[in-house]
Every structure is written in structure tokens, then in C-alpha cells.
């Protein structure tokens, strides 16, 4: 592999469509060769001219991220639930649940991993690229930001919750503590990123409660409260709540609902 | 004079659309044309030009086709009707912004800088 080819490969690494990546490499190669010809006209030899042209193009990693952002479409949100459902199945197998209970999670897992028609390059590479690009988008995309921080918040909340003694009966836990802790945690984590913390807190509580209630009392959830179960439980609830919060934040931003506006304070 | 990168960053798309309003070009031609018109003051960083071109293409503001030239396949871009409308909007926005900044500079007594 020539240095130029290697450079172009690195610069297009995050593009998951092979044909698109090849077309972009061809385009950039033509540019570099034109630039190298111009530099040769100024007196540089061929190798130095090409190296100078490549240096002027910039670091390949930076180009790769810019190209990824220009071309990459977000991973369908259902793919992010795959680890959760896989965790549930693993947990059921580990605790020796009846096969009927374990089998109930498989349709969800299949739904979450079913390949999107844009899944070029293999699911693991797509996930890795998607996470890398999403991290860069963190401040710009309420949906993705909500899923990542919501899911992470849920996992942490589950670990913490399982360490705290249960002071209330289960029915009170689901109705009071879970939504409140979900909302407070999401507000604390996302507060600096979201323009309307009050709206986020309210939406976090509003969206978490029904999911917590349905999952907690449904026959789909294994009736255990140790840390793997609670972690998976909170991850699902928070992830779903974050989806709702992300959607609501988009609506709020589009309609210009700010805290000042809600309080009736003029922004002039 | 070296222009602050952040100033250029916000104007790159407008500059691309402006250059393409004259004639269809490939990326290298655009970079050279910008440098020529601005007498070397403005330059496209090659690595950022193509992501911007692809973003504008995805938004339907420019369209591209492959053409062979001097033994090399090049992607030549042209402005679409949507792109022309967007360019008019951006130019109006820029004129308004520039006028406001000029006005502030004059008001505070730095008007000689604009003479």
C-alpha cells in the first residue's frame, strides 16, 4: 500500500459504505495529484510535492471525522437496546429462569439487532463508528445525547439502587422512588447540555414512570432485585425515558420554549 | 494578513456556493479560484473542503457528476436551483451582518479602519 493510498484509507475510514468511500478516495486523490503537479511546477520533486500536498490536506483522522459527520446517518435507536436485551437473556440463563421466561426476550433481541439496510461494513464496525461519531455530535443531537446519557445514567442508577436498602414496599418504590430518582439523575447529568432543565426533569419523571410500572409489574421481567437485574431494569427505563426527553427537547427547541418563556419573562 | 480560522469556518459554505454560481467546478478548481479572487487572503483548507461539498450535496444545494479530464476522473459540482435560493438568502444575511458590524466600528470611532 503506497503512502498516498494509506492516507486516503485513513481519511475515509469512518465511511461505512465501501462504494461511497472509494468514490471519495478517487475525488481526493485527483485533488492531491493536481496539487502535487502545481507544486512540482514550483520546483519540488515528485515525492516532495506529493508529501507537501498531503500535508496541506491535513491530518487524516480529522478529515475522517468530518467526512463521517457529512455522510453518516445515525444508527437506528433500536440497535442501542440490543445490549440490554442480550443482558436480560444472559441474566435469565445465569439465574436458571424457566425457558419460557428466557424465550420472551428473544423477539426483542431480534428486533434490536435486525440489520438496517444501511448496515454496511459489519455490525460491530458500524457500532464502533457510530459511537465515535455520536460522541462528537453529543452537543448537537438531543436524541442521541438522550440515549447515551440516559442509558449510562440508568446503568449507574441501577448499581446504586441495588446497594441501597429498600425502605418501602415494592409498590411504593415503583410509584415514587424510581421516577423521582430517574428524573433527578437525568437532570443532573444532562443539565449542562439541555436548554430547559425543568422541562427535562419533568419529562424524565413522566416518561420513566410508565415504563418502570409496566416492566416492574409485567410477567416479562424476572422477579429479582439483585444488581444485574436492577442495572438492566434502570438502563431500559432510562434509555426509553431519555428517548422521550430527547424528543421533547427537540420540540421545545423548535418552538422556542425556554425557562424564561415558561415563566413569562421577556427575553428582550 | 492571516484571517482567523473561526471567521472563515462560518463562511465556507457561502463561499463555495458563491464560486459555483459562476460555473461548475471540481474541488481543486474551487480552492484555486477562491485564492485567486481573494488575492490569497482566503484559502480553503483542503481537508475541510470535501466534507463541506458532500454536506451541501446531501442537502441538495449542489449537484455533482463525474467527468474525465486529463486522464483523471473528477467530480464536478454545480449549483442547483435550491442552492441559488440558499445563496441569495446567505448573501442577504451576510450583507446585513457586515453592515451592522461596520456601523458599530464607525460608532466607536474606529471608522478610519474602514476608510
Interface residues (C-beta under 8 A of the other chain):
Chain A: X11 X23 X24 X26 X27 X28 X30 X31 X33 X34 X35 X56 X57 X58 X59 X62 X63 X66 X67 X69 X70 X71
Chain B: X26 X27 X28 X31 X45 X46 X47 X48 X50 X51 X52 X54 X55 X58 X72 X73 X74 X75
